Amino acid sequence: MEKLKRVLAIHDLSGFGKCSLTVALPVISVAGIECTCMPTAVLSTHTGGFTGYTFRDLSEDMYPMAKHWDSLGLDFDAIYVGYLGSSSQAKLVEDIIKLLKDEKTLVIIDPVMADNGEYYKGLNQDMCKGFLGICEFADIITPNFTEATLLLGEKYIEPPYTYDYVEGLLKRLSGLGPSKVVLTGVSFTDGEVGAASYDKETNEIHYASTTRTPGSYHGTGDLFTSAFSSAMIRGITIDKSIKIAVDIVKSSTDLTYKRGTPTNYGVDFESTLPQFIMDIQNNLNK
């Protein structure tokens, strides 16, 4: 029987508003993977679409947690990094990766810092510099277009995009260090959206797309990368992994739209998990 794989998820914990660890933990777990959690900060809600939220930086706890796990001899099949509580945490994450990574550990960095052409509330170019540093240690990065252009120091361009632009962006991002790049928010027409992947070793590019759900939804990037990471860790190919991730985001946003759930609450992904499990199972060993 296959050994249970273990992922370290380094994200914030927002008590309300589905994102970060409250998405990563259930999605990774139902994919048949053990999820070890390292909160970078604890918030009452996420920072998008809410005011008056509480925020506690957990920088002082992060490396001691990693040291304890190292003393227990724990090994990790993947380290998956998302929202950081401050730009200074990037150096902590670098040290944690160096401490806990071995030759089989897949390092996935989602440089969560911006969308729609601007930084998230409370973040700035210092966070971009921090993510640039840890991208050097990544096997895979999963930025959206805003994050991609910030990392590359380029001007943000509104969709729709051309294939030449997307493929050039993927290849330039691979120059930051990772062997694989996944770009989210790929749109070639107004009615579609999806993702693209690039493997620097094989020079292969893959696309997965779907129809766009009306509205703009918080937490979809976390849902995508959690689902994508789970599929990759289970040994599913990158082209099938981005398709699985696009599908769960589409199902979840459609359900959220139909229910009329406020978009800042996060997407209603819970009811889509049975299909996600089936998608994982159906693509194993293919």
Secondary structure, DSSP 4 states (H G I P E B T S, - for coil): -PPPEEEEEEEEEEEESS-HHHHHHHHHHHTTEEEEEEEEEEEEE-SSS--S--EEE-HHHHHHHHHHHHHTT---SEEEE---SSTTHHHHHHHHHHHH--TT-EEEE---SEETTEEPTT--HHHHHHHHHHHTT-SEE--BHHHHHHHHT----PSP--HHHHHHHHHHHHTTS-SEEEEEEE-SSTTEEEEEEEETTTTEEEEEEEEPPSS--TTHHHHHHHHHHHHHHTT--HHHHHHHHHHHHHHHHHHHHHHT--GGG----GGGHHHHHHHHHHHTT-
